[in-house]
Amino acid sequence: MIKIMIELNDGIYKFYVYILTNKSRRVLYTGVTNNLHLRLAQHKNKINPNSFTAKYNTCFLIYYESFGWIQKAIEREKEIKLLKRDNKFKLIRNFNPNLEFLNYLFQ
């Protein structure tokens, strides 16, 4: 019997790990989603008024990564959440040196 192993490098879906900030760029929020366009709109419209993002007005995208598998995206989200604040800013600045708001990329 011959066993064939199939390795899938990319999934058929796209998942995002993202970091949001507020207007003054002092608060950071890390999340994961399969629809960044929709999720950004939800944060902006404060669909959950009692949430952290609503309370601190974090609706400005400053960082994101995309993944083909939800498991990898969740794993990466956990890694980022464990980073100290300074290291999160280093990660963000490597991707987005001027901390520009990137929401326009997903409108």
Secondary structure, 3 states (H helix, E strand, C coil): CCCCCCCCCCCCCCEEEEEEECCCCCCEEEEEECCHHHHHHHHHCCCCCCCHHHHCCCCEEEEEEEECCHHHHHHHHHHHHHCCHHHHHHHHHHHCCCCCCCHHHHC
